[in-house]
Amino acid sequence: SRKADLYFRWMTAACAAVILVIMAGIFVELVSKSWLSIQRFGWAFLGSREWNPVAEEFGALPSIYGTLVSTVVAMVLAVPMALLIALFLVELAPPQIGHPVGVAIELLAAVPSIIYGMWGLFVFSPYMADHIQPFLNETVQPILDRVFFGYLPLFEGAPIGIGMLTAGIILALMILPFMTAITRDVLRMVPPVLKESAYGMGSTTWEVTWKVSIPYGIHGIIGALFLGLGRAIGETMAVTFVIGNTPILSGSLLDAGQSIASTLANEFAEASEPLYLSALIELALILFLLTFVIQIASHLWLKRVSRHLEGRG
């Protein structure tokens, strides 16, 4: 049996090591294939706005900007909704409502991303152009101009339907089922005796939720949120359909843009020149490193939150 335990330990360690080897292999391959672009442009690649394959001038700034803006919009919309829906399903909803809603959420999580993209392009974008974007441009933007003296042009521009705001909303709809389902499962794992004790001491449903359920499941909840963030920042097809795919920097969410993933999807097949292909692979390297940095930041933040909760307890 000791020999079996030893074999089991080595087998599990080898499987874990495979993950590290795969990650290292991906990184090395991306660096080697993008080395021509790295040598040609250096650090200027990150801050350049140029993207002209004919002149062989490439810069990653528009793609990085579009990726970050669309992801931030998605997270701002999806995170509160995911938490509220999960809390409703666990704490408030009766079984005859909670079960079908939970099944619907799991079904939404299984919908392919290209379906979201096609729906966004043919259904949601026209609705945005006809109703939502004109309202934001004509009603909300004048208020922002008065409050911020014209320095916050979030909703300026023509209502064309597609753009970074539309891409962010579609991303929010995509990541919402994942975050909701995981958060719901985490909240269900809170021991009933903890909540019953709090209720027995006279706590309200809000107090039990805020002071018992959320602190107990904070690790899983934050993990669910960052899982949604990881999918949003690397999503390709849905964003490609609705973001507009224009390499510009704009302060307005109504304007078109492009993300790193949409740039790769649109242009990889056309990259016949070595420098063009190398620049695209360097974009992929940036996306890989950006995701890695976000994951590290999430773990550091999680440790800080855990220390804060332990100190408060």
Summary of the structure (lengths in Angstrom):
residues: 313
radius of gyration: 23.0
end to end distance: 42.6
largest distance: 75.3
contacts: 1011
relative contact order: 0.15
helix: 78%
strand: 2%
